[in-house]
């Protein structure tokens, strides 16, 4: 099942990283009625969440099993790893998929080589430079290219 299909029902989503990307996703999913838990090392990061955010925020290190258990990752339908660290995102994504058996796992990776590695490991990724590069090329040439 793809992510859009999975999120047509109300889902339980754990988001690791509450920067601009993580908070945007958390705010949007919360507004749509999904159950959302956000994990971030820095308490200050949770200020990015809107006043309408109805989920939970957990300050902690997502590379530690106790933090992931506190976030109830074992009950999650989706995990989104959106920290600024490719290494953390890849680690958390692998743990979510292999140990906690989360149905859908997505990791943001900045390094194209790491994106290729994740693909070989079966981890779905979003690489901002690849996505934005494709959008620029589509605009430049007026054609649709595959992302």
Buried (B, 14 or more C-beta within 10 A) or exposed (E): EEBEEBBEEEBBBBBBBBBEBBBBBBBEBBEEEBBBBBBBBEEEBBEBBEEEBEBBBBBBEBBEEEBBEBBBBEEBBBBBBBBEBBEBBBBBBBBBBEEBEBBBBBBBBBBEEBBEBBEEBEBBBBBEEBEEBBEEEEEEEEEEEEE
